[in-house]
Amino acid sequence: MNHQPLDGIRVIELGSFIAGPFATRILAEFGAEVVKVEPPGGDQIRKWGLAAEGEEDSYFSKVILRNKKSVVVDLHYEEGREIVRELLRQADVVVENFKPGTLEKWNLSHREMRELNPGLIITSVTGYGQTGPYRHRPGFGNIAESFGGLRYVTGYPDRPPVRVGLSLADSISGLYAVIGTLLALFHRDRNQDATGQVVDVALYESVFSLLESILPEYVHLGAVRERTGNQLATTAPSNIYPTKDGKWVAIGANSDSLFKRLMTLMGREDLAQKPELSDNRGRVAAAGRIDALIGEWTLRHTCDEVVAMLEQAAVPAGPVYGIADIFRDPHYREREMFLPVPDASGAEIMMPGIVPKMSGTPGSVLRAGPVSGAHTKEVLSACGFTEEQINEWRNKGVIHCG
């Protein structure tokens, strides 16, 4: 097996739900040893979403916990906190998403972690960050997408704001957590002092960072971007359009040359030559009329026909896929985006593939998310705890072994 970029890096996951575990999932796919510390009963993500018949753990948890080791420790016991301290002494990274103040109650503050291990990277993912007047507020993705401004511009102008059907804020924050962790590791290992630092990721800031030019438009022009449905507010034409067979196709002809190619394909060279539609600002002003004309054209053809014609004309387009469409598509298969992964029971679970693709050090998925506590004894033994200590803690309820 090829060496992976994070071989030898040990990560302790104190996170729960989505954002922290999503970040560590990516680290684990590229070689990091990720030890997930769960409370008795396991991370609540194990009960989110559908599960196989007769099983407790959801498919969601088996995906987001893949490649990880699970240790169950009750942090309400001092012995449990000492176990975590020993794990931290031997780690490169800890990823936590407790509300600020929680770890302090357990004498596991960021300062105390750094004292245990000066080289430790502490990646913290919270709703509002480690500072500021709202730092103590609890925050989930739903709240962050609203507070961060994304929901306000999502949906149609005559209807309430809507959410994307996924945990977008958590996943974006997880990606920022990965970026910050890798930057901190690079800095630590490049410099002789070998000191760690805190990577402070706030859910709402991760969302806010996606808002393009909305801030300067408001501050300097007084403009407030509103909901525009599937039509982009800043460029046109870019929308989804109905087809003859009852499907939808996305078309992005929002550059000057693309617009001309699309109009020529549609037999509307007259529009391609109009001075008022020759640049993006003019097309944005006429977006409703342009979209209506494109929709009339797409309705005369099937989705496959539209995509084929636009591909021939070198205009970006693609069908609006559901999961059944995705699973049939040969491109997904060629790119190894469907991975059969062995479960603890020996059965295979189909999971999404690895992103990004790397030519020299590709990631891998060796196993689905483990049952809660599956690696408690293994990890604690490797840390130097004796079998007598482990049995004593198990009998007391400090730890659980799967």
C-alpha positions as CSV (number, residue, x, y, z in Angstrom):
1,M,0.0,0.0,0.0
2,N,1.3,3.5,-0.8
3,H,2.3,5.8,2.0
4,Q,-0.3,8.4,2.8
5,P,0.4,12.1,3.5
6,L,-0.8,11.9,7.2
7,D,0.9,8.6,8.1
8,G,2.2,8.9,11.7
9,I,-0.2,11.7,12.6
10,R,-2.4,10.9,15.6
11,V,-5.7,12.7,16.0
12,I,-8.0,12.6,19.0
13,E,-11.6,13.3,18.2
14,L,-13.6,14.8,21.0
15,G,-16.2,16.1,18.6
16,S,-19.8,14.9,18.1
17,F,-22.5,15.2,15.5
18,I,-21.2,16.4,12.2
19,A,-18.6,19.2,11.9
20,G,-15.8,17.8,14.0
21,P,-16.3,14.2,12.9
22,F,-16.5,15.3,9.2
23,A,-13.1,16.9,9.5
24,T,-11.5,13.9,11.2
25,R,-13.1,11.6,8.6
26,I,-11.0,13.4,5.9
27,L,-7.9,13.2,8.0
28,A,-8.4,9.5,8.5
29,E,-8.9,8.9,4.8
30,F,-5.4,10.3,4.2
31,G,-3.6,8.2,6.8
32,A,-4.1,9.9,10.2
33,E,-4.8,7.5,13.1
34,V,-8.1,9.0,14.4
35,V,-9.2,7.9,17.9
36,K,-12.8,9.0,18.5
37,V,-13.6,9.4,22.2
38,E,-17.3,8.9,22.7
39,P,-19.5,9.1,25.8
40,P,-21.3,6.1,27.1
41,G,-24.1,5.3,24.6
42,G,-22.0,6.7,21.8
43,D,-22.1,9.8,19.7
44,Q,-25.8,10.7,18.9
45,I,-24.9,10.7,15.2
46,R,-25.3,6.9,15.5
47,K,-29.0,7.5,15.7
48,W,-29.3,10.0,12.9
49,G,-30.7,8.8,9.6
50,L,-31.6,5.3,8.4
51,A,-30.0,2.1,9.6
52,A,-29.9,-1.5,8.3
53,E,-32.6,-3.7,9.7
54,G,-31.7,-5.0,13.1
55,E,-28.9,-2.6,13.6
56,E,-28.6,0.5,15.9
57,D,-25.9,2.4,14.1
58,S,-27.1,4.5,11.2
59,Y,-25.5,4.5,7.7
60,F,-24.6,8.1,8.3
61,S,-22.5,7.2,11.3
62,K,-20.8,4.4,9.5
63,V,-19.8,6.8,6.8
64,I,-18.7,9.7,9.0
65,L,-16.8,7.5,11.4
66,R,-15.1,5.4,8.7
67,N,-11.4,4.5,9.3
68,K,-11.6,5.6,12.9
69,K,-11.1,3.8,16.2
70,S,-13.8,4.2,18.9
71,V,-13.0,4.6,22.6
72,V,-15.8,5.1,25.1
73,V,-14.8,7.2,28.1
74,D,-17.0,8.8,30.7
75,L,-15.5,12.3,31.3
76,H,-17.6,12.7,34.4
77,Y,-15.1,10.5,36.2
78,E,-11.7,11.9,37.0
79,E,-10.2,8.6,35.8
80,G,-11.9,9.2,32.4
81,R,-10.4,12.7,32.2
82,E,-6.9,11.3,33.0
83,I,-7.3,8.8,30.2
84,V,-8.0,11.6,27.8
85,R,-5.0,13.6,29.1
86,E,-2.8,10.6,28.4
87,L,-4.2,10.3,24.9
88,L,-3.5,14.0,24.4
89,R,0.1,13.7,25.6
90,Q,0.7,11.2,22.7
91,A,-1.3,13.0,20.0
92,D,-0.5,15.5,17.3
93,V,-4.0,16.9,16.9
94,V,-7.2,17.1,19.0
95,V,-10.5,18.1,17.3
96,E,-13.2,19.2,19.6
97,N,-16.6,20.9,19.2
98,F,-17.8,21.4,22.7
99,K,-19.5,24.7,23.6
100,P,-16.9,27.1,25.0
101,G,-16.5,26.5,28.8
102,T,-17.4,22.8,28.8
103,L,-13.8,21.5,28.6
104,E,-12.8,24.0,31.3
105,K,-15.2,22.4,33.7
106,W,-13.3,19.1,33.2
107,N,-9.9,20.7,33.6
108,L,-9.3,20.1,29.9
109,S,-9.1,23.7,28.7
110,H,-7.1,24.6,25.7
111,R,-4.4,26.0,28.0
112,E,-4.2,22.8,30.0
113,M,-4.1,20.8,26.8
114,R,-1.1,22.8,25.6
115,E,0.6,22.4,29.0
116,L,0.2,18.6,28.6
117,N,1.6,18.7,25.0
118,P,3.1,22.0,23.7
119,G,3.2,20.6,20.2
120,L,-0.5,19.8,20.1
121,I,-2.7,21.3,17.5
122,I,-6.1,22.1,19.0
123,T,-8.8,22.4,16.4
124,S,-12.0,23.8,17.9
125,V,-15.3,23.9,15.9
126,T,-18.2,25.8,17.6
127,G,-21.2,27.8,16.7
128,Y,-19.8,31.2,17.3
129,G,-16.1,30.8,18.0
130,Q,-13.9,31.0,21.1
131,T,-14.3,34.8,21.6
132,G,-17.0,37.4,21.3
133,P,-20.3,38.1,23.1
134,Y,-22.1,35.1,21.6
135,R,-19.3,32.6,22.3
136,H,-21.4,30.7,24.9
137,R,-24.4,30.2,22.7
138,P,-25.0,26.7,21.5
139,G,-25.0,26.5,17.7
140,F,-26.0,23.9,15.1
141,G,-25.7,24.1,11.3
142,N,-29.3,25.3,11.0
143,I,-28.6,28.3,13.2
144,A,-25.3,29.1,11.6
145,E,-26.8,29.0,8.0
146,S,-29.4,31.5,9.2
147,F,-27.1,33.8,11.3
148,G,-24.4,33.6,8.7
149,G,-26.6,35.1,6.0
150,L,-26.9,32.0,3.7
151,R,-30.6,31.3,4.4
152,Y,-31.6,34.9,3.6
153,V,-30.5,34.6,0.0
154,T,-31.7,31.0,-0.5
155,G,-35.1,30.4,-2.0
156,Y,-37.6,32.5,-4.0
157,P,-38.4,36.1,-3.3
158,D,-42.1,35.5,-2.6
159,R,-41.5,32.7,-0.2
160,P,-39.7,32.2,3.2
161,P,-36.0,31.4,3.2
162,V,-35.3,27.7,2.7
163,R,-32.5,25.3,3.7
164,V,-30.4,23.0,1.6
165,G,-31.4,19.4,2.3
166,L,-28.0,18.6,3.9
167,S,-25.9,19.8,6.8
168,L,-24.1,22.4,4.7
169,A,-22.7,24.6,7.5
170,D,-21.3,21.7,9.4
171,S,-19.6,20.2,6.3
172,I,-18.1,23.6,5.3
173,S,-16.8,24.1,8.8
174,G,-15.4,20.6,8.7
175,L,-13.4,21.5,5.6
176,Y,-12.1,24.7,7.2
177,A,-11.1,22.7,10.2
178,V,-9.1,20.3,7.9
179,I,-7.4,23.3,6.2
180,G,-6.6,24.9,9.5
181,T,-5.3,21.7,11.0
182,L,-3.0,21.0,8.0
183,L,-1.7,24.6,8.1
184,A,-0.9,24.3,11.8
185,L,0.8,21.0,11.3
186,F,2.8,22.4,8.5
187,H,3.9,25.4,10.5
188,R,4.7,23.3,13.6
189,D,6.8,20.8,11.7
190,R,8.6,23.3,9.6
191,N,9.7,25.4,12.5
192,Q,12.3,24.3,15.1
193,D,10.2,25.3,18.1
194,A,7.7,22.6,17.2
195,T,4.8,24.4,19.0
196,G,1.2,23.8,18.3
197,Q,-1.7,26.3,18.2
198,V,-5.4,26.7,18.4
199,V,-7.4,26.5,15.2
200,D,-10.7,28.3,15.9
201,V,-13.5,27.5,13.5
202,A,-16.9,29.1,13.9
203,L,-19.9,27.6,12.0
204,Y,-21.4,31.0,11.2
205,E,-18.1,32.4,9.9
206,S,-17.6,29.4,7.6
207,V,-21.0,30.2,6.2
208,F,-20.4,33.9,6.0
209,S,-17.2,33.4,4.1
210,L,-19.2,32.0,1.2
211,L,-21.2,35.2,0.6
212,E,-19.1,36.5,-2.3
213,S,-19.4,40.3,-2.6
214,I,-22.6,40.7,-0.5
215,L,-20.7,42.7,2.3
216,P,-19.0,45.3,0.2
217,E,-22.1,45.7,-2.0
218,Y,-24.0,46.6,1.2
219,V,-21.4,48.8,2.9
220,H,-20.4,50.8,-0.2
221,L,-23.5,50.8,-2.3
222,G,-26.3,50.2,0.2
223,A,-27.4,47.2,-1.9
224,V,-29.1,44.2,-0.2
225,R,-29.0,41.0,-2.1
226,E,-32.3,39.2,-2.0
227,R,-33.6,35.7,-2.9
228,T,-33.7,35.0,-6.6
229,G,-34.7,31.4,-6.7
230,N,-32.6,29.3,-9.1
231,Q,-31.4,32.4,-10.9
232,L,-28.1,33.8,-9.9
233,A,-28.3,37.5,-8.8
234,T,-24.9,38.4,-10.2
235,T,-24.6,36.6,-13.6
236,A,-26.8,35.4,-16.4
237,P,-28.0,33.1,-17.9
238,S,-27.4,30.4,-15.2
239,N,-30.5,28.5,-14.1
240,I,-32.3,25.1,-14.4
241,Y,-34.7,24.6,-17.2
242,P,-37.5,22.1,-17.9
243,T,-37.2,19.4,-20.6
244,K,-39.7,17.5,-22.8
245,D,-39.4,14.3,-20.7
246,G,-40.3,16.0,-17.4
247,K,-36.7,16.4,-16.2
248,W,-34.6,19.5,-15.5
249,V,-31.3,20.6,-16.9
250,A,-28.8,23.1,-15.5
251,I,-27.2,25.5,-18.0
252,G,-24.5,28.0,-17.4
253,A,-24.0,30.3,-20.3
254,N,-23.0,33.3,-18.2
255,S,-19.9,34.5,-20.1
256,D,-20.1,36.6,-23.2
257,S,-18.8,33.9,-25.5
258,L,-20.9,31.1,-23.9
259,F,-24.1,33.2,-24.3
260,K,-23.4,33.7,-28.0
261,R,-22.8,30.0,-28.5
262,L,-26.1,29.1,-26.7
263,M,-28.1,31.7,-28.6
264,T,-26.7,30.4,-31.9
265,L,-27.5,26.8,-31.0
266,M,-31.1,27.9,-30.2
267,G,-31.4,29.7,-33.5
268,R,-31.5,33.1,-31.8
269,E,-28.4,34.7,-33.4
270,D,-30.4,38.0,-33.2
271,L,-30.1,37.9,-29.4
272,A,-26.4,37.0,-29.6
273,Q,-25.8,40.2,-31.6
274,K,-27.9,42.6,-29.4
275,P,-25.6,45.3,-27.8
276,E,-27.6,45.4,-24.6
277,L,-27.0,41.6,-24.1
278,S,-23.3,41.7,-25.1
279,D,-22.1,41.8,-21.5
280,N,-23.1,40.3,-18.2
281,R,-24.7,43.4,-16.6
282,G,-27.1,43.7,-19.5
283,R,-28.0,40.0,-19.4
284,V,-28.6,40.2,-15.6
285,A,-31.1,43.0,-16.2
286,A,-32.9,40.9,-18.8
287,A,-32.4,37.5,-17.0
288,G,-36.1,36.8,-16.7
289,R,-36.8,37.2,-20.4
290,I,-33.7,35.2,-21.4
291,D,-34.5,32.4,-19.0
292,A,-38.1,32.2,-20.4
293,L,-36.7,31.8,-24.0
294,I,-34.2,29.2,-22.9
295,G,-36.9,27.3,-21.1
296,E,-39.1,27.3,-24.2
297,W,-36.2,25.8,-26.2
298,T,-35.4,23.1,-23.7
299,L,-39.0,22.0,-23.5
300,R,-38.8,21.0,-27.1
301,H,-36.2,18.4,-26.4
302,T,-35.4,15.6,-23.9
303,C,-32.9,16.1,-21.1
304,D,-30.4,13.9,-22.8
305,E,-30.8,15.7,-26.1
306,V,-30.3,19.1,-24.5
307,V,-27.1,17.9,-22.7
308,A,-25.7,16.4,-25.9
309,M,-26.4,19.5,-28.0
310,L,-24.9,21.8,-25.4
311,E,-21.8,19.5,-25.0
312,Q,-21.3,19.7,-28.8
313,A,-21.6,23.5,-28.6
314,A,-19.2,23.6,-25.6
315,V,-21.7,25.2,-23.3
316,P,-21.7,23.9,-19.7
317,A,-24.8,21.9,-18.9
318,G,-25.8,18.9,-16.9
319,P,-28.9,17.1,-15.7
320,V,-30.5,17.7,-12.3
321,Y,-29.7,14.3,-10.7
322,G,-31.3,12.4,-7.8
323,I,-29.4,9.6,-6.1
324,A,-30.9,7.0,-8.4
325,D,-29.6,8.9,-11.4
326,I,-26.2,9.4,-9.7
327,F,-25.9,5.7,-9.0
328,R,-26.5,4.8,-12.7
329,D,-24.0,7.3,-14.1
330,P,-20.8,5.8,-15.5
331,H,-18.7,8.9,-14.8
332,Y,-19.2,8.5,-11.0
333,R,-18.1,4.8,-11.3
334,E,-15.1,5.6,-13.4
335,R,-14.0,8.2,-10.8
336,E,-14.5,5.6,-8.0
337,M,-17.1,7.7,-6.2
338,F,-18.9,4.5,-5.1
339,L,-16.8,2.6,-2.6
340,P,-17.9,-0.8,-1.2
341,V,-16.5,-0.7,2.4
342,P,-16.5,-3.7,4.8
343,D,-18.5,-3.4,7.9
344,A,-17.7,-4.9,11.3
345,S,-20.2,-7.7,10.5
346,G,-18.4,-8.5,7.3
347,A,-21.1,-7.1,5.0
348,E,-20.2,-4.4,2.5
349,I,-21.7,-0.9,2.6
350,M,-21.6,1.4,-0.4
351,M,-20.1,4.7,0.6
352,P,-19.2,7.9,-1.3
353,G,-15.6,8.0,-2.6
354,I,-12.7,10.1,-1.5
355,V,-12.1,13.7,-2.4
356,P,-9.6,15.0,-3.5
357,K,-7.9,12.5,-5.9
358,M,-4.2,12.5,-5.4
359,S,-1.8,10.9,-7.9
360,G,1.1,10.0,-5.5
361,T,-0.5,9.6,-2.1
362,P,-4.2,8.7,-2.6
363,G,-6.5,8.3,0.3
364,S,-8.2,5.1,1.2
365,V,-11.2,3.7,3.2
366,L,-10.3,0.5,5.0
367,R,-13.4,0.0,7.1
368,A,-16.8,1.4,8.0
369,G,-17.4,3.3,11.2
370,P,-16.9,0.9,14.2
371,V,-19.4,0.1,16.9
372,S,-19.1,2.3,19.9
373,G,-16.1,1.4,22.1
374,A,-14.8,-1.2,19.7
375,H,-11.2,-0.1,20.2
376,T,-11.2,1.0,23.9
377,K,-9.0,-1.8,25.1
378,E,-6.6,-1.7,22.1
379,V,-6.1,2.1,22.3
380,L,-5.7,2.2,26.1
381,S,-3.2,-0.7,26.1
382,A,-1.2,1.0,23.4
383,C,-1.1,4.1,25.6
384,G,0.6,2.1,28.4
385,F,-2.4,1.4,30.7
386,T,-2.2,-2.0,32.3
387,E,-4.9,-4.7,31.9
388,E,-5.6,-4.4,35.6
389,Q,-6.3,-0.7,35.2
390,I,-8.5,-1.3,32.1
391,N,-10.5,-4.0,33.9
392,E,-11.0,-1.8,37.0
393,W,-12.2,1.2,34.9
394,R,-14.5,-1.1,32.9
395,N,-16.1,-2.5,36.1
396,K,-16.5,1.0,37.5
397,G,-18.2,2.3,34.3
398,V,-15.4,4.8,33.4
399,I,-14.9,3.1,30.1
400,H,-16.9,0.8,27.9
401,C,-15.5,-1.8,25.5
402,G,-17.4,-2.7,22.4
